[in-house]
Amino acid sequence: MTRGERDKAEDMCLKSLDISERHGYKEYTANQYGNLGVIYLKRGNKQEAKKYWEKAHTLYEEVGAKLEITQVKGWLEDLGEE
């Protein structure tokens, strides 16, 4: 993925995040947090990735999304910081 593609993906995720937050769609909000974490990790920004993944993890726990909780925990563990 090129830098331009990552920038476009980030813009799309932020727009989707805004919509899902305004409407109270916790699982969709968590999905976008997870996506943003991936984008930031690809940019080499582990701290920002961790921040978004922790937000995703919290929301997934609130809605009981077990598969997604496991996935995000794995991402955090791969960072070596959980």
MOGIGI-V46659 format. One record per residue. N is the residue number from 0. RES is the residue in three letters. BURIAL is 1 if it has 24 or more other C-alpha atoms within 12 Angstrom, else 0. Layout:
n->{N	N}
res->{RES	RES}
burial->{BURIAL	BURIAL}
This chain:
n->{0	1	2	3	4	5	6	7	8	9	10	11	12	13	14	15	16	17	18	19	20	21	22	23	24	25	26	27	28	29	30	31	32	33	34	35	36	37	38	39	40	41	42	43	44	45	46	47	48	49	50	51	52	53	54	55	56	57	58	59	60	61	62	63	64	65	66	67	68	69	70	71	72	73	74	75	76	77	78	79	80	81}
res->{MET	THR	ARG	GLY	GLU	ARG	ASP	LYS	ALA	GLU	ASP	MET	CYS	LEU	LYS	SER	LEU	ASP	ILE	SER	GLU	ARG	HIS	GLY	TYR	LYS	GLU	TYR	THR	ALA	ASN	GLN	TYR	GLY	ASN	LEU	GLY	VAL	ILE	TYR	LEU	LYS	ARG	GLY	ASN	LYS	GLN	GLU	ALA	LYS	LYS	TYR	TRP	GLU	LYS	ALA	HIS	THR	LEU	TYR	GLU	GLU	VAL	GLY	ALA	LYS	LEU	GLU	ILE	THR	GLN	VAL	LYS	GLY	TRP	LEU	GLU	ASP	LEU	GLY	GLU	GLU}
burial->{0	0	0	0	0	0	0	0	1	1	0	0	1	1	0	1	1	0	0	0	0	0	0	0	0	1	1	1	1	1	1	1	1	1	1	1	1	1	1	1	1	0	0	0	0	1	0	1	1	1	1	1	1	1	1	1	1	1	1	1	0	0	0	0	0	0	0	1	1	0	0	1	1	0	1	1	0	0	0	0	0	0}
